[in-house]
Amino acid sequence: MTAQSVPQALFVSLLAATLLWGGCSEEVVLDNAGTACLSTSGDWPEGGQDFVADQPLTVVVRFDDCLSSSCDTNRQANCEISMTGDRIVVTSTASYTDEGGAGSSCTTDCVVFETSCETPALAEGDYTLVYGDEELAFHVGSPTGNYCVPPRS
């Protein structure tokens, strides 16, 4: 081998090793994905809730992807609410970098990936929560249950 061919051979070997044993990353983007739930506490709702009139509600969006704390990095998420009359339209976007290429040793923990946004104070009455292609009717001012779009099982 000549002196010039040694660096080239080393580069080709390192490139092949990277492609075969990981090192590749992928940017993942999720738009209006997962489940959106109404919450009075700002947290993921557990059990029934009472939606009190003249108070804001929090919409918590939980994305379906189960993330690895060691390989899924640069996690970012947000949601926005727009209201037209009694329709509360929620849009969300999330992204992360999946660094778990072939041959990588990612942890198998399941990091919950969610974001939240808040409605303005809602007067007593009937409303519709819209998330993606799904809609859900609910009432503010009387005892309620769990309200999620799409409904969770």
Summary of the structure (lengths in Angstrom):
residues: 153
radius of gyration: 22.5
end to end distance: 64.7
largest distance: 82.6
contacts: 419
relative contact order: 0.25
helix: 10%
strand: 44%
